[in-house]
Amino acid sequence: MDRRDFLKNCCLLISSGVISGGLAPVGWAKTIHKDYDPAKHLYGMGIDINKCIGCGRCMQACKTENDVPSDPYYFRTWVERYVIKA
């Protein structure tokens, strides 16, 4: 196998992985948890931003504390930063 064939096979492998990986979670979300209603769940957690180093452990702690499933398709956890002026 020469270099050209190797690179061609790598590109095919990567592109097929991207295409199949992008389509699979959509089907999983529709078929696995039909009875889950995200409107019934409101999660929140306050964090002292002055101590933040950007590690993301607060998001994991929030999921753990509120019993959010750790499955990869529960991706609605994010960090919003507000400055409150006194």
C-alpha positions in Angstrom: 0.0 0.0 0.0 1.5 3.3 -1.0 1.0 6.7 0.7 -1.8 7.8 -1.6 -3.9 4.7 -0.9 -3.3 4.9 2.8 -4.5 8.6 2.9 -7.5 7.7 0.7 -8.5 4.9 3.1 -8.0 7.1 6.1 -10.3 9.8 4.6 -12.9 7.2 3.8 -12.8 5.8 7.3 -13.0 9.2 9.0 -15.8 10.4 6.7 -17.9 7.3 7.3 -17.4 7.6 11.0 -18.5 11.2 11.0 -21.6 10.5 9.0 -22.7 7.5 11.0 -21.8 9.1 14.3 -23.8 12.2 13.5 -26.9 10.2 12.6 -26.9 7.6 15.4 -27.7 9.8 18.4 -30.9 11.2 16.7 -32.3 7.7 16.5 -31.3 6.9 20.1 -33.0 9.9 21.6 -36.2 9.1 19.9 -36.4 5.4 20.7 -34.9 5.0 24.2 -36.7 7.4 26.5 -40.1 8.0 25.0 -41.7 8.9 28.4 -39.0 11.5 29.4 -40.4 15.0 29.4 -37.7 17.7 29.7 -40.4 20.3 30.5 -41.0 18.6 33.9 -37.4 19.0 35.0 -35.7 22.3 36.0 -32.2 22.0 37.3 -30.1 24.8 38.8 -27.0 25.4 40.9 -25.2 28.5 42.1 -21.3 28.7 41.8 -18.9 31.3 43.1 -17.3 32.4 39.7 -14.4 34.0 41.5 -13.1 30.5 42.3 -13.8 29.2 38.8 -10.8 27.7 36.9 -12.8 26.4 34.0 -12.6 22.7 34.8 -16.3 21.9 34.3 -16.6 20.0 37.6 -19.5 22.2 38.6 -21.5 20.8 35.7 -20.7 17.3 36.7 -21.6 18.1 40.3 -24.9 19.6 39.2 -25.8 16.5 37.2 -24.9 14.3 40.2 -26.8 16.3 42.7 -30.0 16.5 40.6 -29.9 12.9 39.4 -29.6 13.8 35.8 -28.8 10.7 33.8 -25.1 10.4 32.7 -26.0 9.1 29.3 -24.3 11.1 26.5 -27.6 12.4 24.9 -28.5 14.4 28.1 -26.4 17.3 27.0 -28.4 20.3 28.3 -26.0 21.2 31.0 -24.2 24.5 30.5 -22.7 27.4 32.4 -24.2 30.9 32.3 -22.2 33.7 33.9 -23.8 36.8 35.4 -22.2 39.8 37.1 -24.4 41.2 39.8 -23.4 44.8 40.6 -24.3 46.0 44.1 
